[in-house]
Amino acid sequence: MKISREFVRDGKPVKVTAELLEGDRWRVRVGDAVHEYRAQPLGDGGVRIATAETGAARAFVAFGAPSGKAFMVRSDGHTHTLEAPARRGAGGGGTSDGTVRAPMTGTVLDVSCQPGDMVAADQTLVVVSAMKMEHKLTAGVAGTVRKVNANKGTTVDQGAVLVVVEPETQPG
């Protein structure tokens, strides 16, 4: 089995191809980089991915958003959103809508923005604790915070909208 898909990460397109080798072993190509991983399904719809060579030495956890249009990938203390590219004629012009969603059910540890704040694409807006990990969430786009639905100490469900950032418009 081979799966190939193009995503947008931090406003840039990236092609991802995953090929099942045998059992739980996969060869994954992200852009020009090639890696081999072992993948284990998790009970809540996520997948735990560890390097085939070292096992648990470096692990990633990926979760699909309920909409099926975005995936949350946890790596090196940061959670990244991979989104399907905008379809031609879909309107909006942007490749990311600035919506920050909970990657999994967890507890909000920190909210570092409020409506009206100007934020950078890679700025941490919310920190969620889940599965004994801290997920530092960003919008992936620079812009103005329009809505904050997260409160410190509350529990949020996977896919819940925590922050909405209106992307800054580019002069045309």
C-alpha positions as CSV (number, residue, x, y, z in Angstrom):
1,M,0.0,0.0,0.0
2,K,1.3,3.5,-0.9
3,I,-0.3,6.8,0.1
4,S,0.7,10.1,-1.4
5,R,-0.7,13.5,-0.4
6,E,0.3,17.2,-0.6
7,F,0.0,19.3,2.6
8,V,0.6,22.9,3.5
9,R,2.9,23.5,6.5
10,D,3.7,27.0,7.7
11,G,2.4,28.3,4.4
12,K,4.6,26.1,2.2
13,P,3.6,23.0,0.2
14,V,5.1,19.7,1.2
15,K,4.5,16.3,-0.4
16,V,4.2,13.4,1.9
17,T,4.4,9.8,0.6
18,A,3.9,6.8,3.0
19,E,4.6,3.2,1.8
20,L,3.8,0.1,3.8
21,L,6.9,-2.1,3.8
22,E,5.7,-5.0,6.0
23,G,3.8,-5.5,9.3
24,D,3.9,-2.1,11.0
25,R,7.0,-0.7,9.1
26,W,6.5,2.3,6.8
27,R,8.8,4.3,4.5
28,V,7.8,7.9,4.7
29,R,9.1,10.6,2.3
30,V,8.5,14.2,3.4
31,G,9.8,16.5,0.6
32,D,13.2,15.1,-0.2
33,A,13.8,13.4,3.2
34,V,13.2,9.7,3.6
35,H,12.6,7.9,6.9
36,E,11.5,4.5,8.1
37,Y,9.0,4.2,10.9
38,R,6.9,1.8,12.9
39,A,3.2,2.9,13.2
40,Q,0.9,1.8,16.0
41,P,-2.8,2.8,16.0
42,L,-4.1,4.5,19.2
43,G,-7.6,4.0,20.6
44,D,-8.7,7.6,20.0
45,G,-8.0,7.6,16.2
46,G,-4.4,8.8,16.4
47,V,-1.2,7.0,15.4
48,R,2.0,6.7,17.3
49,I,5.0,6.7,15.0
50,A,8.5,5.8,16.1
51,T,11.7,5.5,14.1
52,A,12.3,2.0,12.9
53,E,16.0,2.1,13.7
54,T,15.8,3.3,17.3
55,G,12.3,2.4,18.4
56,A,11.1,4.8,21.0
57,A,14.1,7.1,20.9
58,R,12.2,9.6,18.7
59,A,8.4,9.3,18.5
60,F,5.7,11.4,16.9
61,V,2.0,11.3,17.5
62,A,-0.3,12.3,14.6
63,F,-4.0,13.0,14.9
64,G,-6.5,13.8,12.2
65,A,-8.9,16.6,12.9
66,P,-12.6,15.6,12.9
67,S,-13.1,17.6,9.6
68,G,-10.6,15.2,7.9
69,K,-8.9,18.2,6.4
70,A,-6.0,18.7,8.8
71,F,-3.6,16.6,10.8
72,M,-1.9,17.5,14.0
73,V,1.7,16.2,14.3
74,R,3.6,16.3,17.6
75,S,7.4,16.4,17.3
76,D,10.2,17.8,19.6
77,G,7.8,19.6,22.0
78,H,5.8,21.3,19.3
79,T,2.5,20.5,17.6
80,H,2.3,21.2,13.9
81,T,-0.8,21.4,11.7
82,L,-0.6,19.9,8.2
83,E,-3.5,21.1,6.1
84,A,-4.8,20.0,2.7
85,P,-4.0,22.8,0.2
86,A,-6.8,25.2,-0.7
87,R,-8.7,24.0,-3.8
88,R,-8.8,26.3,-6.8
89,G,-11.9,28.4,-6.8
90,A,-12.6,27.6,-3.1
91,G,-12.2,31.3,-2.2
92,G,-10.4,32.8,0.7
93,G,-7.0,32.9,-1.0
94,G,-5.1,31.5,2.0
95,T,-3.7,28.1,2.5
96,S,-4.4,28.1,6.3
97,D,-7.5,29.5,8.0
98,G,-5.8,30.3,11.3
99,T,-7.9,28.0,13.3
100,V,-6.1,26.4,16.3
101,R,-7.6,23.1,17.3
102,A,-6.9,20.7,20.2
103,P,-4.8,17.8,18.8
104,M,-6.4,15.5,21.3
105,T,-8.5,15.6,24.5
106,G,-6.5,17.3,27.2
107,T,-6.1,20.1,29.8
108,V,-5.3,23.7,28.8
109,L,-2.1,24.6,30.7
110,D,-1.7,28.1,29.3
111,V,-3.3,30.7,27.0
112,S,-0.9,33.4,25.8
113,C,-3.2,35.5,23.6
114,Q,-6.4,37.4,23.7
115,P,-8.7,38.9,21.1
116,G,-7.1,41.8,19.2
117,D,-3.5,40.5,19.7
118,M,-1.2,40.5,16.6
119,V,0.5,37.1,16.5
120,A,3.3,35.5,14.4
121,A,2.7,32.3,12.5
122,D,5.0,30.2,14.8
123,Q,4.0,32.0,18.1
124,T,2.7,29.6,20.8
125,L,-0.9,30.6,21.5
126,V,-2.1,27.7,23.7
127,V,-0.4,24.9,25.6
128,V,-2.4,21.7,26.1
129,S,-1.4,18.8,28.2
130,A,-2.4,15.3,26.9
131,M,-0.9,11.9,27.2
132,K,1.8,13.2,29.6
133,M,3.0,15.6,26.8
134,E,2.7,19.4,26.5
135,H,1.4,20.5,23.1
136,K,2.5,24.1,22.1
137,L,-0.1,25.1,19.6
138,T,0.4,27.8,16.9
139,A,-2.0,29.1,14.2
140,G,0.5,28.6,11.4
141,V,-0.4,32.1,10.0
142,A,0.5,35.6,11.2
143,G,-2.5,37.8,11.9
144,T,-5.0,39.1,14.5
145,V,-6.6,36.9,17.2
146,R,-10.3,37.2,16.7
147,K,-11.6,34.5,19.1
148,V,-10.2,32.6,22.2
149,N,-12.3,29.6,23.3
150,A,-9.6,28.2,25.7
151,N,-9.4,28.8,29.4
152,K,-6.5,27.8,31.6
153,G,-7.3,24.6,33.6
154,T,-10.3,23.5,31.5
155,T,-10.5,20.2,29.6
156,V,-10.9,20.3,25.8
157,D,-12.0,17.7,23.4
158,Q,-9.9,16.6,20.4
159,G,-10.6,18.9,17.5
160,A,-12.1,21.7,19.6
161,V,-11.5,25.1,18.2
162,L,-9.3,26.9,20.8
163,V,-8.2,30.1,19.0
164,V,-9.2,31.7,15.7
165,V,-6.6,34.0,14.0
166,E,-7.6,36.1,11.1
167,P,-4.6,35.9,8.7
168,E,-3.0,39.2,7.8
169,T,-3.8,40.3,4.3
170,Q,-0.9,40.7,1.8
171,P,-0.8,43.9,-0.1
172,G,-1.9,43.2,-3.7
